Amino acid sequence: MHRPGVRDAIFRFGPFEFDAHSGDLRKGPTLLKVPYQSIEILKALLEHPGELVTREQLRERLWPSDTFVDFEHSLNAAVRRIREALGDSADAPKYIETLPRRGYRFTAPVESVPQLPTAHLPSPDLSAPAPSSASPQPDGIQRRRLGLAVAIIAILGLVLWIAWQSRSSFPTPRVPASSIAVTSFPGLEVDPDLSPDGNQLVFAWQRDTEDNLNVYVMSVDGGDPRPLTTNPANERGPAWSPDGSRIAFLRATSSGSAVVVVPALGGGERIVTETRVAPENGQFRSHGLSWTPDGKEIVIVDRGVSGMTTILSCSIATGERRQLTRPAADYGDTSPAMSPDGRSLAFVRYGRGSNLGGIFVQQLDASHPTGDAHPLTEDSGTGTLAWTHDSARIVYERGDKGLWQVRITGEAPEPVLTNVRAVKPSISRNGARLVYQNTITDANIWRVPGPGALGAENPHSTPERTVASTMFEQSPSYSPDGQRIAFVSRRSGNMEIWVAASDGSQQTRLTSLDGPFVGSPRWSPDQKFIAFDCARSGNFNIYLVGVESRRVTAVTTDGFANIRPSWSGSGQWIYFTSNRSGESQIWKVPAAGGQPIEITKKGGYEAFESPDGNDLYYAKQPGTQGIWKVPVGGGDEVQVIDRGRQLSWGVTQQGIVLLDGHETSRAKFDLFRFESLGTLSAFVELPPGLRLAPPRNPQVAVSRDGRWILYVNYDQWGSDIYTLQGSW
């Protein structure tokens, strides 16, 4: 797409100047901060002023053929960003015109100035013999060398002067030199929140000798933590009131959570309201709470009529509620954060099937929403966030990429702290201190002999670690012949599909999705494809990746939550879970794509076809115990086992294998034989002290011949709290 002579040109149009070599876009003396992809779009348009640049040309330039992205959404967002930087609009374009369904054209007059080539001074020949002191050089040569030295000094001085004068054009980095540990106690310390003056810290702590989280308070400068609660229920998400006198937190109940307020110094508790949402949002996050600046209301998360979460404010005095956000169907809102000035509510909006999403901001007037919430970030890896003291910026977690910050005016995000799994930032109201939760986890894939192995009646078989790295390994799946494994790994920085030999050797990455949530890889019967679920634009769909070609294609493309694929024995159908009928049911769709067909009518969440291809076995929604079956062609469901839960079971030739790791002190695998009419028998016990993967991720895979079982275990598990000094 490049024309000769313009690749490194300087383009001038209106009040703007664009350096094609460096990618710098300036308006007068001001350097504008624009994302890389938007800069590349501008560069492509300026190289062809007045000409059509097609969407396909931009796709080839920005995303190579082996890159898998939500192209339409990503391109539209990148064009919107460059228009915002130029003060342009699609309705009345001054610079960038949209040609519907075709592409874009740069319409303003452009001046192109080629950059001069850089001059290179000759290097001295160090191999030449040094001149003898007895042979003086002619005066002309000495004068030329003296002049050259003076010129070099002058050039260096000019460069330094320009750099000094232009230093204000670049943003001052806010990345602290280091972070300091506040807690390093045995167990799990999560959900930190700073007192308004930044001197005290409240957090939830699960001691290594306990199995629940309670609320503690301590000085940021050290000392022993003081328990604020001793309730046996899990307690999460503590938050200081604006005046520092009270602390609100979430306490688990049988139906969700109680919102509790207690004096910061300890004393009588008061339940303000209750919700239908459990306190935790994944293993290391809570749904969170926030206070209004006047301390009269608490901002909470509760479940709406759609079953997804929404954000409300609740009066502490009366318990009266007011809805603040209204997500679209199949989207939920969590992690509310009121700005210190009370004018804005920031939160995370996520799609069904995930607990991470993008940052949205809802404008407020006297704590009442005005207008619709608008997106602030484009990625979907955020779980928690915090406002800076001046209500101008938001610091947030960005998946495994650390802490980032973004201005509410919408400039490109900037890194704050990278190469760390930072969760739940909290900033004191005076802006003097920031704390965050540093999770230390390492989930790997292990295997034990299954019921089809010789000598399987060995209740204490020694597990073998099969797939391991310093990042997350999860969602294992055996190929039909049992010779290979598919799994999800974060070792490349993002969640990707990998394959390996059954013993864990020959590990190879199949996908390069670069960001979206990926899960549930399942092999096709001919072992040529792997089906998986993936979040694009906030919702999940079913995709295939070729094991040899590595080409990714979509099977479903709608706006519903389509997850947990598995194959029919013929390879013609893919079973999956979808909420397209209003609640989670099992559906099937042709592997080549087509119209989905509903299988279950009374709920379903994960399904596997029986070895003979006649029945479909399935679990139901998270928290529901039992395994059911229904004929593959549809019909009445029958419960076959009263135990077992989604993501912790599998079907083999011998029967159904279930992981029982939650109700007993020592995890074990049970076998339900098809001919035994409901009888369960334990065939292997796992060593004590294991920390199995949480139920929301697939954690068990069984080879078809029943010889091996894979499971996910946290080999490292913990979380500490760190602080960053500086102006926040």
Buried (B, 14 or more C-beta within 10 A) or exposed (E): EEEEEBEBBBBBBBEBBBBBEEEBBBBEEEBBBBBEBBBBBBBBBBBBBEEEBBBEBBBEBBBEEEEBBBBEEBBBBBBBBBBBBBEBEEEEBBBBBBEEEEBBBBBBEBEBEEEEEEEEEEEEEEEEEEEEEEEEEEEEEEEEEEEEEEEEEEEEEEEEEEEEEEEEEEEEEBBBEEBEEBBEBEBBBBBBBBBBBBBBBBBBBBBEEEEBBBBBBBBBEEEEBBEBBEBEBBBBBBBBBBEBEBBBBBBBBEEBBBBBBBBBEEEEBEEBBBBBBBBBBBBBBBBBBBBBBEBBBBBBBBBBEBBBBBBBBBBBEEEEBEEBBBBEEBBBBBBBBBBBEBBBBBBBBBBBBBBBBBBBBBBBEEBEBEEEBEBBBBBBBBBBBBBBBEBBBBBBBBBBBBBBBBBBEBBBBBBBBEEBBBBBBBBBBBBBBBBBBBBEBBBBBBBBBBBBBEEBEBEEBEBEEBBBBEBBBBBBBBBBEBEBBBBBBBBBEBBBBBBBBBEBEEBEEBBBBBBBBBBBBBBBBEBEBBBBBBBBBBBBBBBBBBBEEBEBEEBBEEBBBBBBBBBBBEBEBBBBBBBBEEEBBBBBBEBEBEEBEBBBBEBBBBBBBBBEEEBBBBBBBEEEBBBBBBBBEBEEBEEBBEBBBBBBBBBBBBBBBBBBBEEEEEBBBBBBBBEEEEEBEEBBBBEEEBBBBBBBBBBBBBBBBBBBBBBBBBBEBBBBBBBBBEEB
